[in-house]
Amino acid sequence: MTLKLGMVGAGGMGMRHAHGYIELCKQFDSFRLVAVCDRHAPAAESVASVVEKATGDRPGVFTDLHRMLDEANLDALDIVTDTRMHHRFAVAAFEHGVHVMTEKPMGVTIRACHAMRQAAQTHKRVLSIAENYRRDPMNRLAKALLDAGAIGRPNFMVRMGLGGGSALMHNTGWRALKSRAGSMIIEQGVHDADLMIYFMGDIQTVYAETGLFARIRRRSGMNANLARFYEHRVEEEFAGQDTIELDQEDSAFAVMRFASGAVGHYAISNASHGHAVGVDTIHGAAGTMIPPRSRTGQSPAVKLEGAVQPLTGEEMLSLVPDWELNDITAPFWGGVRRMASYDMPFDEIDRKLIAIEYAELARAITGGAPVEVGPETGIKALGLAYATLESGMTRQPVRMADILEGSVEGYQAEVNAANGL
Ligand SMILES: NC(=O)c1ccc[n+]([C@@H]2O[C@H](COP(=O)([O-])OP(=O)(O)OC[C@H]3O[C@@H](n4cnc5c(N)ncnc54)[C@H](O)[C@@H]3O)[C@@H](O)[C@H]2O)c1
């Protein structure tokens, strides 16, 4: 059964989703992309043209989501707008009986996520969060190794991503504004949060110091892997501005306690001038793992106490004899189900991970297994990102339970107010 899919938000990530959809069509006929919506018609037309060129089938173009929902008879909506629209568009879709996949962060605040979760439950529709990093086969292998006790009981972990300098993230105006993004560090922070929870389990408490260290941001330069996806985007609001002023924190330095008793040390900054620094390690009772860099094909690295060399790929695979890629992942890796690394350019990995998200959504809609990153998991990732900001504001430790139920939300108050939440 081929389901009718619509996409709203045809900017940089919307273009990447179009390539994910094209990749999906090579393996599964679960969806037909019948409509693309962006408030800027030329952006939607660009995405429609890319889809038409690859599939021979041109989606209809809309500039208003409500009109698309009224006219396109969709089964599912893929939300790829900037984050502040996620909850409004998800709720509107559910009210039309349409299933939803939304890009991360699930919503602009925890309140926004609660509204989305409630509407999905009320209308009995699927809500999937497009969290792509964990779907990388090498992150799957890392998780399997941790679960199999390859490094013993994880005791502590360190994750640091320090970069950015004075550049504006993805050269995107809305990312500079608290009312529209929550915080620039949430953009990358939810990926980090999702992976930390995926690998280490739930978090109980967080203490963080936060700051804004690079207030004035240059409008130039973009990650070479991503720049080509943003060429068609229309962004009139900040036209003519060479710089944009950031109005929220760009750095957080946190210490976390996991429910397992493990301790985490997490630092994220978009204001490291000069060197970009990445550290990612998990330290267990018997050894250390360096998880793979997502979307590189690189293997996790495991070194056991007393060993001279890290484990080879063969040795790692022998520790997880039952681990294999599932039925909606393996087809995108040529049917290969077990591997310790792979060699593929970024674009290809990126579109395959998005295609898996679509395949999983279709499977859930048609009565198969539930989606892996549903509302509960999506809220936890955003909850950790906001926990650092809430703690940073009060300079007190916060309990994740309070963040997730929304009883600690002082940092988010002005974001909620700006978005009618
Ligand atoms: N998973 C990932 O790796 C990843 C990477 C980048 C972005 N994202 C997420 O994807 C989302 C989009 O990010 P982006 O980089 O593509 O931003 P973007 O600014 O390039 O694109 C957003 C698009 O949404 C459109 N839009 C905004 N409001 C709209 C409305 N009311 N109706 C119709 N269209 C509207 C804009 O015109 C724009 O074309 C964000 O939530 C972001 O966090 C995820």
The ligand as an SDF file (V2000), in Angstrom:
LIG
                    3D

 44 48  0  0  0  0  0  0  0  0999 V2000
   18.2880   16.0320   11.7440 N   0  0  0  0  0  0  0  0  0  0  0  0
   19.2070   16.8740   11.3170 C   0  0  0  0  0  0  0  0  0  0  0  0
   20.3480   16.4890   11.1300 O   0  0  0  0  0  0  0  0  0  0  0  0
   18.8250   18.3070   11.0410 C   0  0  0  0  0  0  0  0  0  0  0  0
   19.7000   19.1550   10.3460 C   0  0  0  0  0  0  0  0  0  0  0  0
   19.2940   20.4540   10.0590 C   0  0  0  0  0  0  0  0  0  0  0  0
   18.0560   20.9100   10.4840 C   0  0  0  0  0  0  0  0  0  0  0  0
   17.2300   20.0810   11.2000 N   0  0  0  0  0  0  0  0  0  0  0  0
   15.9160   20.5690   11.6740 C   0  0  0  0  0  0  0  0  0  0  0  0
   15.0750   20.7620   10.5240 O   0  0  0  0  0  0  0  0  0  0  0  0
   14.2390   21.9020   10.7180 C   0  0  0  0  0  0  0  0  0  0  0  0
   14.4490   22.8640    9.5530 C   0  0  0  0  0  0  0  0  0  0  0  0
   15.7850   23.3310    9.5700 O   0  0  0  0  0  0  0  0  0  0  0  0
   16.4570   23.9380    8.2440 P   0  0  0  0  0  0  0  0  0  0  0  0
   17.9070   23.9660    8.4760 O   0  0  0  0  0  0  0  0  0  0  0  0
   15.9480   23.2390    7.0380 O   0  0  0  0  0  0  0  0  0  0  0  0
   15.8750   25.4230    8.2720 O   0  0  0  0  0  0  0  0  0  0  0  0
   15.6140   26.3530    7.0190 P   0  0  0  0  0  0  0  0  0  0  0  0
   15.4680   27.7220    7.5220 O   0  0  0  0  0  0  0  0  0  0  0  0
   16.6230   26.0860    5.9660 O   0  0  0  0  0  0  0  0  0  0  0  0
   14.2090   25.8320    6.4300 O   0  0  0  0  0  0  0  0  0  0  0  0
   12.9950   26.0510    7.0610 C   0  0  0  0  0  0  0  0  0  0  0  0
   11.9470   26.2190    5.9650 C   0  0  0  0  0  0  0  0  0  0  0  0
   10.6520   26.2710    6.5740 O   0  0  0  0  0  0  0  0  0  0  0  0
    9.8870   27.2440    5.8680 C   0  0  0  0  0  0  0  0  0  0  0  0
    8.8170   27.7140    6.7400 N   0  0  0  0  0  0  0  0  0  0  0  0
    8.9240   28.4050    7.9020 C   0  0  0  0  0  0  0  0  0  0  0  0
    7.7110   28.6930    8.3990 N   0  0  0  0  0  0  0  0  0  0  0  0
    6.8200   28.1770    7.5190 C   0  0  0  0  0  0  0  0  0  0  0  0
    5.4020   28.1750    7.4710 C   0  0  0  0  0  0  0  0  0  0  0  0
    4.6660   28.7920    8.4350 N   0  0  0  0  0  0  0  0  0  0  0  0
    4.7960   27.5460    6.4440 N   0  0  0  0  0  0  0  0  0  0  0  0
    5.5300   26.9510    5.4750 C   0  0  0  0  0  0  0  0  0  0  0  0
    6.8940   26.9400    5.4590 N   0  0  0  0  0  0  0  0  0  0  0  0
    7.5090   27.5510    6.4710 C   0  0  0  0  0  0  0  0  0  0  0  0
   10.9080   28.3420    5.5560 C   0  0  0  0  0  0  0  0  0  0  0  0
   10.4490   29.1920    4.5100 O   0  0  0  0  0  0  0  0  0  0  0  0
   12.1300   27.5130    5.1760 C   0  0  0  0  0  0  0  0  0  0  0  0
   12.1780   27.2370    3.7820 O   0  0  0  0  0  0  0  0  0  0  0  0
   14.6050   22.4800   12.0880 C   0  0  0  0  0  0  0  0  0  0  0  0
   13.6940   22.0380   13.0570 O   0  0  0  0  0  0  0  0  0  0  0  0
   15.9870   21.9210   12.3410 C   0  0  0  0  0  0  0  0  0  0  0  0
   16.2720   21.7670   13.7260 O   0  0  0  0  0  0  0  0  0  0  0  0
   17.5880   18.8070   11.4600 C   0  0  0  0  0  0  0  0  0  0  0  0
  1  2  1  0
  2  3  2  0
  2  4  1  0
  4  5  1  0
  4 44  2  0
  5  6  2  0
  6  7  1  0
  7  8  2  0
  8  9  1  0
  8 44  1  0
  9 10  1  0
  9 42  1  0
 10 11  1  0
 11 12  1  0
 11 40  1  0
 12 13  1  0
 13 14  1  0
 14 15  2  0
 14 16  1  0
 14 17  1  0
 17 18  1  0
 18 19  2  0
 18 20  1  0
 18 21  1  0
 21 22  1  0
 22 23  1  0
 23 24  1  0
 23 38  1  0
 24 25  1  0
 25 26  1  0
 25 36  1  0
 26 27  1  0
 26 35  1  0
 27 28  2  0
 28 29  1  0
 29 30  1  0
 29 35  2  0
 30 31  1  0
 30 32  2  0
 32 33  1  0
 33 34  2  0
 34 35  1  0
 36 37  1  0
 36 38  1  0
 38 39  1  0
 40 41  1  0
 40 42  1  0
 42 43  1  0
M  CHG  2   8   1  16  -1
M  END
$$$$
